[in-house]
Amino acid sequence: MLLSELMKDWPCTLLKGSIRQKINGITESSECIKEGYVFVIRKGTVRDGLDFVEEALIKGANTIVVDRVNLDLSNIPSEITVLLVPDSSLFISYGSAKLAGTPGEELTIIAVTGTNGKTTVSHFIGQLLMAAGCRTAIIGTTGVYMNGELTETIQDSMTTMPAERLHPILRQCVDRQITHVVLEASSLGLSSNRLAHCPISIGILLNIGVDHYAEHGGKQQYIEAKKRLILLAEKLIANEDDPICYEMSKDSASKPMYFSVAHLNGKPYPADKLKESSFSVLGKHNEMNARAAICALLALGYSYNEIHSKLSALCLPKGRLERYSQDGVEIYVDYAHTPDALQVVLEALCAHASQRVITVFGCGGDRDHEKRPQMGAIAAQYSTHVILTSDNPRSEEPSQIILDILAGTTGFPTPIDVLLNRKYAIQYAIRIAQAGDVVLIAGKGHEQTQQIGDKVYHFCDMEEVKHAFFEKNRLD
């Protein structure tokens, strides 16, 4: 595509060079630059794209896009084109869609947002659609699935991928005759315009809890980020039981559809209705997740009877109450990394367990500090025994994160152990567990890595569980 063709429907000012450049791609990451690429400079919270212009030019970028005036461009060669746009994040969203041939316009796209449950609801919707005979893709934290097959993993566990990665995947979906795409819409993805040029047929608001406040600058900014989905979606589905979601839904241009613990789309829908349909996933929170998925299919025109006949197909995605059993001990690996998520998972396991509930968890570094004592209190309240360990400490001192969590456990009689090494914490939990006990390993779920300082190591909770049983039986 010629740069002039990309520019013609977007407000741009030519600062330098020619608009006759032939462009082969667009990116905001200097690591992804190839010959003939457009490099879009965006100022991030940690780094400024301006610092990587030289690297981008060495790798073959022929066009630089900026959204700030009065920048020193004297070091950029004359044969390089420089464009000024009002907003770099919107431009890369637009440009990515355009270069991919606007594939979203050929798909029915359902976007799911919420503090908790995005992955599960996305997979539930995808499973129901596939059971109904639709060729379906699911895009989110656990990877890209096309018709149930994992085609791409997301190494950085990014919930909503950048537009430059998303639109080529949507093009693949069209090429593979996919008709429906279900994607997770994170607050960070929405606030940074990653979905700005992704036509969304149905948007779903699940819940608003404590997460990512620090990255957005506060609770209200986090809520405002989530509200962007309302403006993007043609139809809206909202959790009527969540007061913030309910208030947010009133801003929808069309009449929202609601789900709650008692109703679906304004009709009574008791828990027995789910059980009659062979729905067998553990936890009341997953019953709510199923209700959200049912609403999505109702919004697409399916009848209650058609949907109910498919509910037995629902199963939890990887890392969501993922179960492993050995020697009479049940182990559950779950992604729960917020207070709300940890509480609903522990409530489900307490109702299910015949003996003790042992919880292994930590909190991520460089993230919301205020949730740490809250999670400590929840773990101490619902568990028989708590083992605190490292999650992804990142640049923070792991022992300080533990101290923050411990602040919430005062006043509870629950025994609490601390093992900073997550591998050893899991081994210890397996060693002390007895037949009939349930062990929850929370926080990382499907993740295959652990970040300590600036190093990223391979680490999988479920792999460590199996290895711990092997070691325990070998020593015994």
Secondary structure, 3 states (H helix, E strand, C coil): CEHHHHHCCCCCEEEECCCCCECCEEECCHHHCCCCEEEECCECCCCEHHHHHHHHHHCCCCEEEECCCCCCCCCCCCCCEEEECCCHHHHHHHHHHHHCCCHHHHCEEEEEECCCCHHHHHHHHHHHHHHCCCCEEEEECCEEEECCEEEECCCCCCCCCCHHHHHHHHHHHHHCCCCEEEEECCHHHHHCCCCCCCCEEEEEECCCCCCCHHHHCCHHHHHHHHHHHHHHEEEEEEECCCHHHHHHHCCCCCCCEEECCCEECCEECCHHHHHHCCCCCCCHHHHHHHHHHHHHHHHCCCCHHHHHCCHHHCCCCCCCCEEEEECCEEEEEECCCCHHHHHHHHHHHHHHCCCCEEEEECCCCCCCCCHHHHHHHHHHHHCCEEEECCCCCECCCHHHHHHHHHCCCCCCCCCEEECCCHHHHHHHHHHHCCCCCEEEEECCCCCCEEEECCEEEECCHHHHHHHHHHHHHHHC
